[in-house]
């Protein structure tokens, strides 16, 4: 090929700008434009998950309660873990603190574990030219948010029974969880696109989310581990939202707005990068599938 026919940086710049604008448009406008579709698909998934079972939607309450009971017994009764240095909290207090970490991790893990198969399990949508494939991670997130809200309601009732009040700082919870939601959807975009071409991704996400369960302060306070290992825990993307959620829900503190701003910037950057990868690779979905 003649060197004169090769695209120059000046020629490729407009296409790059158009792609960047398209990514931003898909990130901002697509969820709002297709909000009715997302809501309908979330409702279908939630109802479909429990269809045919005797307990029905009641299982969305029972599952977190059963997991909480098991983890509380293992860590507070068997391993005798405690949150405060004095160790004077009851097992119920320990359970309430533990539950917050489980809810945050569950929100992330449920969406991420499903992400690699989002396109593979919806091949019929790929063949529809007009279907907005980029909303599928939002559908997975909507389902995960439903279960997180149910778990939070269970936690709130238990906290009211034990403490007799809810901290007013709980109103900051949406602000604390929003960056995590954005970050998780960004990771889901990347995994959904990569999972089409590399099927092994679906086999590794479960392992990675399980590793994050024990590398994040779900079952223990950060101060309980050796100082030289604390940076590893702080590097987990779940550490900051877990710590902030506990601060506002359990101890009645206002969020760390500085840290929250930095986490939000990083979350949006990861989300845009994940969506850019999804939009760039989606052209080959139909060929591979």
C-alpha positions in Angstrom: 0.0 0.0 0.0 1.3 3.4 -0.9 2.2 5.6 2.0 0.2 8.4 0.6 -3.0 6.3 0.9 -2.5 5.5 4.6 -4.9 7.5 6.9 -3.2 10.4 8.5 -3.7 11.4 12.1 -5.7 14.4 10.9 -8.1 12.1 9.0 -8.6 9.7 11.9 -9.2 12.4 14.4 -12.8 13.1 13.4 -13.7 9.4 13.5 -12.2 9.2 17.0 -14.2 12.2 18.1 -17.3 10.7 16.6 -16.7 7.4 18.4 -16.1 9.3 21.7 -19.3 11.3 21.3 -21.2 8.1 20.5 -19.9 6.5 23.7 -20.9 9.5 25.8 -24.3 9.5 24.2 -24.8 5.8 24.8 -23.7 6.2 28.4 -25.9 9.2 29.2 -28.9 9.0 26.9 -29.4 5.3 26.3 -30.4 4.3 29.8 -32.9 7.1 30.0 -34.2 6.6 26.5 -34.7 2.9 27.1 -35.8 3.1 30.7 -39.1 1.5 30.1 -37.4 -1.4 28.3 -34.9 -1.8 31.1 -37.7 -1.8 33.7 -39.7 -4.4 31.8 -36.7 -6.7 31.4 -35.7 -6.3 35.1 -39.3 -7.2 36.1 -39.3 -10.2 33.8 -36.0 -11.5 35.3 -37.0 -11.0 38.9 -40.4 -12.7 38.5 -38.9 -15.4 36.2 -36.2 -16.3 38.8 -38.8 -17.3 41.4 -41.6 -18.5 39.1 -42.7 -22.0 39.9 -41.2 -22.0 43.5 -43.5 -22.3 46.4 -42.0 -19.4 48.3 -41.9 -17.1 45.2 -40.5 -13.7 45.9 -40.3 -14.6 49.6 -37.0 -16.3 48.7 -35.5 -12.9 48.0 -35.9 -12.2 51.7 -35.0 -15.7 52.9 -31.7 -16.1 50.9 -29.9 -13.2 52.5 -31.2 -14.1 56.0 -29.9 -17.7 55.6 -26.5 -16.5 54.4 -26.3 -14.0 57.1 -27.1 -16.6 59.8 -24.4 -18.9 58.5 -21.7 -16.3 58.2 -22.6 -14.8 61.6 -22.3 -18.2 63.3 -19.0 -19.0 61.6 -17.2 -15.7 62.2 -18.7 -14.6 65.6 -19.2 -18.0 67.3 -16.5 -20.2 65.7 -13.7 -17.8 64.9 -14.9 -15.3 67.6 -14.4 -12.3 65.4 -15.2 -8.9 66.8 -15.5 -5.5 65.3 -14.5 -3.2 68.2 -11.2 -3.5 69.9 -12.9 -4.1 73.2 -15.0 -6.9 71.7 -18.1 -5.8 73.7 -20.6 -5.9 70.9 -23.2 -8.7 70.8 -23.6 -11.2 68.0 -26.6 -9.3 66.8 -24.5 -6.1 66.5 -21.8 -8.1 64.7 -24.4 -9.5 62.3 -25.7 -6.0 61.5 -22.3 -4.8 60.7 -21.4 -7.9 58.7 -24.7 -7.7 56.7 -23.8 -4.3 55.2 -20.6 -5.7 53.8 -22.5 -8.7 52.3 -25.1 -6.4 50.7 -22.4 -4.2 49.0 -20.4 -7.3 47.8 -23.6 -9.0 46.6 -24.6 -6.0 44.6 -21.2 -6.1 42.8 -20.9 -9.9 42.5 -24.3 -10.6 41.2 -23.9 -8.2 38.3 -20.3 -9.1 37.5 -20.8 -12.9 37.7 -23.7 -12.6 35.1 -21.9 -10.2 32.8 -19.8 -12.6 30.7 -22.9 -14.4 29.5 -25.2 -11.5 29.0 -24.7 -11.5 25.2 -24.4 -15.3 24.9 -27.7 -15.8 26.7 -29.5 -13.2 24.6 -28.4 -14.2 21.1 -31.9 -13.3 19.7 -31.3 -9.7 20.7 -28.0 -9.6 18.8 -29.8 -10.4 15.6 -32.2 -7.5 16.1 -30.5 -4.5 14.6 -32.7 -2.0 16.5 -32.2 -3.6 19.9 -29.9 -1.6 22.2 -27.5 -4.2 23.5 -25.7 -1.7 25.7 -28.7 -1.8 28.1 -28.2 -5.5 29.1 -25.7 -4.7 31.8 -28.2 -2.1 33.2 -30.8 -4.9 33.3 -28.4 -7.1 35.3 -27.7 -4.2 37.6 -31.4 -3.5 38.0 -31.9 -7.1 39.1 -29.0 -6.9 41.5 -30.3 -3.6 42.9 -33.7 -5.2 43.6 -32.1 -7.9 45.7 -29.9 -5.3 47.4 -32.9 -3.2 48.3 -34.7 -6.2 49.7 -31.7 -7.0 51.8 -31.4 -3.4 53.0 -35.1 -3.5 54.1 -34.4 -6.7 56.1 -31.3 -5.0 57.7 -33.3 -1.8 58.5 -36.0 -3.8 60.2 -33.5 -5.7 62.3 -31.6 -2.5 63.2 -34.8 -0.8 64.3 -35.7 -3.7 66.5 -32.3 -3.8 68.1 -31.4 -0.1 68.3 -34.9 1.5 68.2 -33.8 4.1 65.5 -32.2 4.6 62.1 -29.3 7.1 61.8 -30.4 10.2 59.8 -27.1 9.8 57.8 -28.8 6.9 56.1 -30.1 9.4 53.6 -26.6 9.5 52.1 -26.8 5.8 51.0 -27.8 6.5 47.4 -24.9 8.9 47.0 -22.5 6.3 48.4 -23.7 3.4 46.2 -24.1 5.4 43.0 -20.3 5.3 42.1 -20.2 1.6 42.8 -23.2 1.0 40.5 -21.5 3.0 37.7 -18.2 1.2 38.2 -19.9 -2.2 38.3 -21.9 -1.5 35.1 -18.6 -0.4 33.4 -16.9 -3.7 34.4 -20.1 -5.6 33.2 -19.8 -3.9 29.8 -16.2 -5.0 29.4 -16.9 -8.6 30.6 -20.0 -8.9 28.4 -18.1 -8.0 25.3 -15.0 -10.0 26.1 -17.1 -13.0 27.1 -18.4 -13.3 23.5 -14.9 -13.8 22.1 -13.3 -15.5 25.1 -15.6 -18.0 26.8 -13.2 -18.7 29.7 -14.1 -15.3 31.2 -17.3 -16.7 32.5 -15.3 -19.4 34.4 -13.1 -16.8 36.2 -15.5 -14.1 37.3 -16.9 -16.3 40.1 -13.4 -16.9 41.4 -12.5 -13.3 41.3 -15.6 -12.1 43.1 -15.0 -14.8 45.8 -11.5 -13.5 46.2 -12.8 -10.0 46.6 -15.2 -11.2 49.3 -12.2 -12.0 51.5 -9.9 -9.2 50.3 -12.6 -6.6 51.3 -13.6 -5.7 54.8 -16.8 -7.8 54.7 -16.0 -10.1 57.6 -13.4 -8.0 59.5 -12.4 -4.4 60.2 -9.4 -3.2 58.3 -7.6 -2.4 61.6 -7.7 -6.1 62.5 -5.2 -7.1 59.8 -1.4 -6.4 59.9 -0.5 -2.9 58.7 1.7 -4.2 55.8 -1.4 -6.0 54.3 -3.8 -3.1 54.7 -2.9 -1.5 51.3 -4.0 -4.8 49.6 -7.4 -4.5 51.2 -7.6 -0.8 50.4 -6.9 -1.7 46.7 -10.2 -3.6 46.5 -12.9 -1.6 44.7 -15.4 -2.7 47.3 -13.5 -1.5 50.4 -14.4 2.2 50.1 -18.2 1.7 49.6 -18.4 -0.9 52.3 -16.6 1.3 54.8 -18.7 4.3 53.8 -22.0 2.4 53.9 -21.2 1.2 57.4 -20.2 4.7 58.5 -23.6 6.2 57.5 -25.9 3.3 58.4 -24.3 1.9 61.6 -22.3 4.6 63.2 -24.2 7.7 62.0 -21.3 9.5 60.4 -21.4 11.6 57.3 -19.6 10.3 54.2 -16.0 11.1 53.3 -16.9 13.5 50.5 -13.4 13.9 49.3 -12.8 10.2 49.0 -16.3 9.8 47.5 -15.5 12.4 44.8 -12.2 10.6 43.9 -14.0 7.2 43.8 -16.7 8.7 41.6 -14.2 10.1 39.1 -12.5 6.7 38.8 -15.8 4.9 38.6 -17.0 7.0 35.7 -13.6 6.6 33.9 -13.9 2.8 34.2 -17.5 2.9 33.1 -16.7 4.9 30.0 -13.7 2.7 29.1 -15.9 -0.4 29.5 -18.6 1.0 27.3 -16.1 2.1 24.7 -14.7 -1.5 24.5 -18.3 -2.8 24.3 -19.2 -0.4 21.4 -16.0 -1.1 19.6 -16.3 -4.9 19.7 -20.1 -5.3 19.3 -19.8 -5.2 15.5 -18.4 -8.7 15.6 -21.0 -10.2 18.0 -23.2 -11.5 15.2 -20.3 -13.1 13.3 -19.0 -15.0 16.4 -22.4 -16.1 17.6 
